[in-house]
Amino acid sequence: MPKIAILLLAAGQGARLGGYPKGLLIKDGIPLISRFWTEATQLELCEAITVLGFYADRLKPLAEQYSKIVINHHPELGQSSSVRIGLEALQSDYEYLLIGLVDQPQITVSELQTLMIYTKRLRGKIKAIIPCYQGRRGNPLLLTRSAVKAVLATPHQGCREWLDHNPDHVLFIDMPHESYIRDVDTMTDLEYENLSMSHS
């Protein structure tokens, strides 16, 4: 079995939801942050990290049940800063890294396993795989260990910058359904995904 690490980004402000932590959105009675890790840990991970920022005090008790916690103390700098902090925190001898988003309620272990099938394509120049659906880039992102090292080699660089500057190292894979591109940014998304806000 390949050695897999997962980095979950959960530092956002949820501004378009009125300033609400997306990780606490409820689907089928379970907060999204718990739902993601319950699914992801079925992959027998060698390392699991959650990056928190806004609402860290509310999300940490859930995330630390499944993963190591790292804090982005300046989450207002955006997702790229959280990615960087997460990459710098990796310590295991992983072979492949999945970078997931906490607000993708349709991502289950099945979607992660489907993505991992494509590790056999990570040879030669190809160091990263981006799932797509109907021409839209999705997540989670799949990286080799050498890709992570390449990202970290340039100070302050995030994954998106490295991917955009190194298209010959990236493989875009058309996926069979929308799970990889569905995230939650607005109240309309909340209704589409049948999510609710916890009042705890």
Residue pairs with C-beta under 8 A, 6 or more apart in sequence:
1 44
2 95
2 96
2 116
2 119
3 46
3 92
3 93
3 94
3 95
3 96
4 43
4 44
4 45
4 46
4 94
4 95
4 96
4 97
4 98
4 116
5 45
5 46
5 47
5 48
5 49
5 90
5 92
5 94
5 96
5 97
5 98
6 40
6 43
6 45
6 47
6 48
6 49
6 67
6 97
6 98
6 99
6 100
6 140
7 49
7 50
7 51
7 83
7 86
7 87
7 90
7 97
7 98
7 99
7 100
8 33
8 36
8 37
8 40
8 48
8 49
8 50
8 51
8 63
8 67
8 99
8 100
8 101
8 102
9 51
9 79
9 82
9 83
9 86
9 99
9 100
9 101
9 102
10 21
10 22
10 23
10 33
10 50
10 51
10 52
10 53
10 59
10 63
10 102
11 51
11 52
11 53
11 54
11 56
11 72
11 75
11 79
11 82
12 22
12 53
12 54
12 75
12 79
12 102
12 103
13 19
13 53
13 54
13 75
13 76
14 20
14 21
14 22
14 54
16 185
16 186
17 184
17 185
17 186
17 187
17 190
17 197
20 197
21 54
21 55
21 58
21 59
22 32
22 102
22 103
22 184
23 31
23 32
23 33
23 55
23 59
23 62
23 63
23 102
23 103
24 31
24 32
24 33
24 55
24 58
24 59
24 197
24 198
25 31
25 32
25 103
25 105
25 184
25 190
25 195
25 196
25 197
25 198
26 32
26 195
26 196
26 197
26 198
27 35
27 105
27 193
27 194
27 195
28 35
30 38
31 62
31 198
32 102
32 103
32 105
32 184
32 195
33 50
33 59
33 62
33 63
33 102
34 62
34 65
34 66
35 105
36 100
36 102
36 104
36 107
37 48
37 50
37 63
37 65
37 66
37 67
38 66
39 107
39 108
39 109
39 112
40 48
40 66
40 98
40 100
40 109
40 112
41 48
41 66
42 109
43 109
43 112
43 113
43 116
46 92
46 93
46 94
47 68
47 90
47 91
47 92
47 94
48 66
48 67
48 68
49 67
49 68
49 69
49 70
49 86
49 89
49 90
50 59
50 63
50 64
50 66
50 67
50 68
50 69
50 70
51 70
51 71
51 72
51 82
51 83
51 85
51 86
51 89
52 59
52 60
52 63
52 69
52 70
52 71
52 72
53 71
53 72
53 73
53 74
53 75
53 82
54 75
56 69
56 71
60 69
63 69
68 89
70 85
70 86
70 89
71 85
72 81
72 82
72 85
74 81
75 81
75 82
79 158
80 158
80 159
80 160
80 161
81 158
83 99
83 158
83 159
83 160
84 151
84 152
84 156
84 157
84 158
86 99
87 97
87 148
87 151
87 152
87 159
88 152
90 97
90 148
94 145
95 144
95 145
96 116
96 119
96 122
96 142
96 143
96 144
96 145
97 142
97 143
97 144
97 145
97 147
97 148
98 112
98 115
98 116
98 140
98 141
98 142
98 143
99 139
99 140
99 141
99 143
99 159
100 107
100 139
100 140
101 139
101 140
101 183
103 183
103 184
103 185
104 139
104 140
104 179
104 180
104 182
104 183
104 184
105 182
105 184
105 193
105 195
106 178
106 179
106 182
106 193
107 139
107 140
107 179
107 180
108 179
111 179
111 180
112 140
114 175
115 129
115 131
115 140
115 142
115 173
116 142
118 129
118 142
118 171
118 173
119 142
121 129
121 171
121 173
122 128
122 129
122 142
122 144
122 171
125 168
125 169
126 169
126 170
126 171
127 143
127 144
127 146
127 147
127 150
127 166
127 169
127 170
128 141
128 142
128 143
128 144
128 147
128 159
128 163
128 169
128 170
128 171
129 141
129 142
129 143
129 170
129 171
129 172
129 173
130 137
130 138
130 141
130 142
130 163
130 170
130 171
130 172
130 173
131 137
131 138
131 139
131 140
131 142
131 173
131 175
131 180
132 138
132 172
132 173
132 174
132 175
132 180
132 181
133 174
133 175
133 177
133 178
133 179
133 180
133 181
134 178
134 181
136 181
137 172
137 181
138 175
138 180
138 181
139 180
139 183
140 180
141 159
143 151
143 159
147 162
147 169
150 162
150 166
150 169
151 157
151 158
151 159
151 162
154 162
163 169
163 170
182 189
182 192
182 193
183 189
184 190
184 193
184 195
189 195
190 196
190 197
